[in-house]
Amino acid sequence: MRYLLVILLVCMCATEGEAQTTRKIRQLEKQRNELRRQIAESETMLQSARKDVKSQLANLALLSGQIEERKRYVQAIEADVKSVQQEIDRLRAELASLEKELKEKRRKYEQSVRYMYRNKSVQEKLMFILSADNFSQMYRRMRYVREYADYQRLQGMQVQRKQKQVADKRNTLIASRKAKEELLKQGEEEKRKLEEQEKEWKALLQSLQKKQKGIQAELNRKRRSADKLNAEIDRLIEIEIESARKRAEEEARRKKSATKEAAPGKGGDVASVKAGKMEAYKVDSENRRLSGVFERNKGILPVPITGPYVVVGHYGKYEVKGLRNVRLDNKGIDIKGKPGAYARVIFDGEVSAVFQYNGLTNVLVRHGSYISVYCNLSSVRVKKGSPVKTKDILGQVNTDSDGNTVLHFQLRKETAKLNPELWIAR
């Protein structure tokens, strides 16, 4: 019985190992399919056919973003190929070990079969038992004959199960090899598409390089507009921080007043003092909790736009590759979506401001100490003070006359500016 349990445990472990391999390959495939879907949908985004500087700069940013997405996809495929190859190497080693074990078990089983064949008759077994010198020896011989028969059956079962393990391991190895071959094909196809996109990007770049004066004029216009928008965002965030400070001071005053009223000899109600302390603590604790949970979600927060998207403007100061003296300074990121896309909140919080700029609406949402900013909305569904949950729709992103639907998104920790790309999942 003990031997049977051991065999069952070994078989269960082997089955679990095959299942883990299959799950891993399926998980990698799911992740790749999601990336591939995102890239395919982003390729359908309209690109303006106009040749003016504004449209061409927008097209250059879109192409650059699509190229970056495809490069990430190629890198993901290469990482998956490496992962599957490691799995193949592991499976090969396990298969070799299983085949060695199977060979040994077959040898033992054949030995037991030959022994039983030589002593197959009932008479021989009876003679072996009855020729014992005493009853105790007779009992031991009976037990030996019975246990050897059980041992032989066990050996047969072990051989059968080991054969199944070997067959399953071979099938898993074959499936892993096929998965690797498919990955390599996908990688080659994506590299080919990447080369085509880079050729298109270079052609567009050559056209823009002849329009340096127009580029500088367009960038200056954008910079002035961005500076005004950022100044208004900074002002509203300062107001929000000041409001939070005043609320905290008021809570502290209430707590101090409640403590004095409850002091011995003052006739205060101890129960009411405790309630006041709990209320103040709850407010502070909730802010700390929300900030802490927000921080723990760094890198996995949802993208703040619905549908397919491409990041066309990165955070911080950087130069546009290939264009002379074209430097950008972005306080957030610019995300291009399809016409009709909506801005959605990245985490639970409360709308702290809704304001207009250049005929469009902008929304600030507070998440404890963190504030997320959503700009360039044509309409909104929330107002100041509205509580919001992760992925709630804030409003529709504006689509300009050229068909560009771009959400400008910022992230702050109080007044400190953060790189949103480090916080959202992509």
WOJO-V411898 format. One record per pair of residues at least 12 apart in sequence whose C-alpha atoms are under 6 Angstrom apart, sorted by the first residue. I is the first residue (numbers start at 1). J is the second residue. If there is no record, write none. Layout:
BEGIN
I | J
I | J
END
This chain:
BEGIN
38 | 308
41 | 308
42 | 308
42 | 309
61 | 312
62 | 312
65 | 310
65 | 311
65 | 312
74 | 187
81 | 180
102 | 162
105 | 159
109 | 155
129 | 141
251 | 280
255 | 277
258 | 273
287 | 368
290 | 368
291 | 368
291 | 369
298 | 423
299 | 422
299 | 423
299 | 424
299 | 425
300 | 424
300 | 425
301 | 346
301 | 424
301 | 425
302 | 346
302 | 424
302 | 425
303 | 424
304 | 343
304 | 344
304 | 345
304 | 346
305 | 342
305 | 343
305 | 344
306 | 341
306 | 342
308 | 337
309 | 336
309 | 337
310 | 335
310 | 336
311 | 334
311 | 335
312 | 334
312 | 335
313 | 333
313 | 334
314 | 333
315 | 330
315 | 331
315 | 332
315 | 333
315 | 419
316 | 329
316 | 330
317 | 329
332 | 409
332 | 410
333 | 408
333 | 409
334 | 407
334 | 408
335 | 406
335 | 407
336 | 405
336 | 406
337 | 405
339 | 399
339 | 405
341 | 397
342 | 395
342 | 396
342 | 397
343 | 394
343 | 395
343 | 396
344 | 391
344 | 392
344 | 393
344 | 394
345 | 390
345 | 391
345 | 392
346 | 390
346 | 391
347 | 390
348 | 388
348 | 389
348 | 390
349 | 366
349 | 367
349 | 387
349 | 388
350 | 365
350 | 366
350 | 385
350 | 386
350 | 387
350 | 388
351 | 364
351 | 365
351 | 384
351 | 385
351 | 386
352 | 364
352 | 365
352 | 384
352 | 385
353 | 384
360 | 376
360 | 377
360 | 378
361 | 376
361 | 377
362 | 374
362 | 375
369 | 413
369 | 414
370 | 412
370 | 413
370 | 414
371 | 411
371 | 412
372 | 410
372 | 411
373 | 409
373 | 410
374 | 409
375 | 408
376 | 398
376 | 407
377 | 396
377 | 397
377 | 398
378 | 396
378 | 397
378 | 398
379 | 395
379 | 396
380 | 394
380 | 395
381 | 394
381 | 395
END
